Amino acid sequence: MAGTDVSVEIWLRSVAPKDKQIVTEAVYECLRRNWPVNLMEIGYLAREMRKKALAGA
């Protein structure tokens, strides 16, 4: 991950199981958008994805 010595794979192991799917999707979205893969960008995208999912439910 950008700004740290920890890989995304290792960091994802620390994510709560209930959040793992949306956080993984956020990581891929960062890559797709060519954004840095860091906690700020992942958190932003995960929150936006969760809002959209809740709005559509």
mmCIF file of the C-alpha atoms, coordinates in Angstrom:
data_MODEL
# 
_entry.id   MODEL 
# 
loop_
_atom_site.group_PDB 
_atom_site.id 
_atom_site.type_symbol 
_atom_site.label_atom_id 
_atom_site.label_alt_id 
_atom_site.label_comp_id 
_atom_site.label_asym_id 
_atom_site.label_entity_id 
_atom_site.label_seq_id 
_atom_site.pdbx_PDB_ins_code 
_atom_site.Cartn_x 
_atom_site.Cartn_y 
_atom_site.Cartn_z 
_atom_site.occupancy 
_atom_site.B_iso_or_equiv 
_atom_site.pdbx_formal_charge 
_atom_site.auth_seq_id 
_atom_site.auth_comp_id 
_atom_site.auth_asym_id 
_atom_site.auth_atom_id 
_atom_site.pdbx_PDB_model_num 
ATOM 1  C CA . MET A 1 1  ? 0.000   0.000   0.000   1.00 0.00 ? 1  MET A CA 1 
ATOM 2  C CA . ALA A 1 2  ? 1.155   3.501   -0.706  1.00 0.00 ? 2  ALA A CA 1 
ATOM 3  C CA . GLY A 1 3  ? 2.893   5.153   2.230   1.00 0.00 ? 3  GLY A CA 1 
ATOM 4  C CA . THR A 1 4  ? 3.524   1.932   4.136   1.00 0.00 ? 4  THR A CA 1 
ATOM 5  C CA . ASP A 1 5  ? 5.645   -1.200  4.012   1.00 0.00 ? 5  ASP A CA 1 
ATOM 6  C CA . VAL A 1 6  ? 2.574   -3.427  4.314   1.00 0.00 ? 6  VAL A CA 1 
ATOM 7  C CA . SER A 1 7  ? 1.160   -5.062  1.196   1.00 0.00 ? 7  SER A CA 1 
ATOM 8  C CA . VAL A 1 8  ? -2.556  -4.850  0.439   1.00 0.00 ? 8  VAL A CA 1 
ATOM 9  C CA . GLU A 1 9  ? -2.791  -8.630  0.778   1.00 0.00 ? 9  GLU A CA 1 
ATOM 10 C CA . ILE A 1 10 ? -1.412  -8.565  4.323   1.00 0.00 ? 10 ILE A CA 1 
ATOM 11 C CA . TRP A 1 11 ? -3.509  -5.526  5.294   1.00 0.00 ? 11 TRP A CA 1 
ATOM 12 C CA . LEU A 1 12 ? -6.710  -7.178  4.040   1.00 0.00 ? 12 LEU A CA 1 
ATOM 13 C CA . ARG A 1 13 ? -6.148  -9.986  6.535   1.00 0.00 ? 13 ARG A CA 1 
ATOM 14 C CA . SER A 1 14 ? -6.735  -7.469  9.330   1.00 0.00 ? 14 SER A CA 1 
ATOM 15 C CA . VAL A 1 15 ? -10.054 -6.223  7.924   1.00 0.00 ? 15 VAL A CA 1 
ATOM 16 C CA . ALA A 1 16 ? -13.189 -7.430  9.682   1.00 0.00 ? 16 ALA A CA 1 
ATOM 17 C CA . PRO A 1 17 ? -14.899 -10.267 7.780   1.00 0.00 ? 17 PRO A CA 1 
ATOM 18 C CA . LYS A 1 18 ? -18.115 -8.246  7.385   1.00 0.00 ? 18 LYS A CA 1 
ATOM 19 C CA . ASP A 1 19 ? -16.180 -5.448  5.626   1.00 0.00 ? 19 ASP A CA 1 
ATOM 20 C CA . LYS A 1 20 ? -13.746 -7.549  3.600   1.00 0.00 ? 20 LYS A CA 1 
ATOM 21 C CA . GLN A 1 21 ? -15.816 -7.724  0.387   1.00 0.00 ? 21 GLN A CA 1 
ATOM 22 C CA . ILE A 1 22 ? -16.503 -3.997  0.074   1.00 0.00 ? 22 ILE A CA 1 
ATOM 23 C CA . VAL A 1 23 ? -12.941 -3.073  1.047   1.00 0.00 ? 23 VAL A CA 1 
ATOM 24 C CA . THR A 1 24 ? -11.570 -5.490  -1.572  1.00 0.00 ? 24 THR A CA 1 
ATOM 25 C CA . GLU A 1 25 ? -13.843 -3.917  -4.179  1.00 0.00 ? 25 GLU A CA 1 
ATOM 26 C CA . ALA A 1 26 ? -12.594 -0.474  -3.120  1.00 0.00 ? 26 ALA A CA 1 
ATOM 27 C CA . VAL A 1 27 ? -8.974  -1.592  -3.590  1.00 0.00 ? 27 VAL A CA 1 
ATOM 28 C CA . TYR A 1 28 ? -9.748  -2.751  -7.132  1.00 0.00 ? 28 TYR A CA 1 
ATOM 29 C CA . GLU A 1 29 ? -11.598 0.501   -7.829  1.00 0.00 ? 29 GLU A CA 1 
ATOM 30 C CA . CYS A 1 30 ? -8.524  2.487   -6.707  1.00 0.00 ? 30 CYS A CA 1 
ATOM 31 C CA . LEU A 1 31 ? -6.444  0.511   -9.177  1.00 0.00 ? 31 LEU A CA 1 
ATOM 32 C CA . ARG A 1 32 ? -9.020  0.965   -11.947 1.00 0.00 ? 32 ARG A CA 1 
ATOM 33 C CA . ARG A 1 33 ? -9.056  4.736   -11.387 1.00 0.00 ? 33 ARG A CA 1 
ATOM 34 C CA . ASN A 1 34 ? -5.257  4.836   -11.142 1.00 0.00 ? 34 ASN A CA 1 
ATOM 35 C CA . TRP A 1 35 ? -5.521  6.306   -7.634  1.00 0.00 ? 35 TRP A CA 1 
ATOM 36 C CA . PRO A 1 36 ? -2.968  5.596   -4.906  1.00 0.00 ? 36 PRO A CA 1 
ATOM 37 C CA . VAL A 1 37 ? -3.911  2.515   -2.906  1.00 0.00 ? 37 VAL A CA 1 
ATOM 38 C CA . ASN A 1 38 ? -3.897  3.881   0.632   1.00 0.00 ? 38 ASN A CA 1 
ATOM 39 C CA . LEU A 1 39 ? -6.237  3.948   3.610   1.00 0.00 ? 39 LEU A CA 1 
ATOM 40 C CA . MET A 1 40 ? -7.728  7.323   2.733   1.00 0.00 ? 40 MET A CA 1 
ATOM 41 C CA . GLU A 1 41 ? -8.673  6.388   -0.837  1.00 0.00 ? 41 GLU A CA 1 
ATOM 42 C CA . ILE A 1 42 ? -9.868  2.895   0.114   1.00 0.00 ? 42 ILE A CA 1 
ATOM 43 C CA . GLY A 1 43 ? -11.969 4.298   2.954   1.00 0.00 ? 43 GLY A CA 1 
ATOM 44 C CA . TYR A 1 44 ? -13.508 6.956   0.722   1.00 0.00 ? 44 TYR A CA 1 
ATOM 45 C CA . LEU A 1 45 ? -14.469 4.468   -1.967  1.00 0.00 ? 45 LEU A CA 1 
ATOM 46 C CA . ALA A 1 46 ? -15.744 1.882   0.515   1.00 0.00 ? 46 ALA A CA 1 
ATOM 47 C CA . ARG A 1 47 ? -18.020 4.487   2.135   1.00 0.00 ? 47 ARG A CA 1 
ATOM 48 C CA . GLU A 1 48 ? -19.341 5.601   -1.269  1.00 0.00 ? 48 GLU A CA 1 
ATOM 49 C CA . MET A 1 49 ? -19.969 2.001   -2.329  1.00 0.00 ? 49 MET A CA 1 
ATOM 50 C CA . ARG A 1 50 ? -21.750 1.261   0.941   1.00 0.00 ? 50 ARG A CA 1 
ATOM 51 C CA . LYS A 1 51 ? -23.969 4.364   0.527   1.00 0.00 ? 51 LYS A CA 1 
ATOM 52 C CA . LYS A 1 52 ? -24.923 3.287   -3.001  1.00 0.00 ? 52 LYS A CA 1 
ATOM 53 C CA . ALA A 1 53 ? -25.661 -0.244  -1.837  1.00 0.00 ? 53 ALA A CA 1 
ATOM 54 C CA . LEU A 1 54 ? -27.880 1.016   0.985   1.00 0.00 ? 54 LEU A CA 1 
ATOM 55 C CA . ALA A 1 55 ? -29.679 3.468   -1.292  1.00 0.00 ? 55 ALA A CA 1 
ATOM 56 C CA . GLY A 1 56 ? -30.449 0.700   -3.771  1.00 0.00 ? 56 GLY A CA 1 
ATOM 57 C CA . ALA A 1 57 ? -31.715 -1.710  -1.104  1.00 0.00 ? 57 ALA A CA 1 
# 
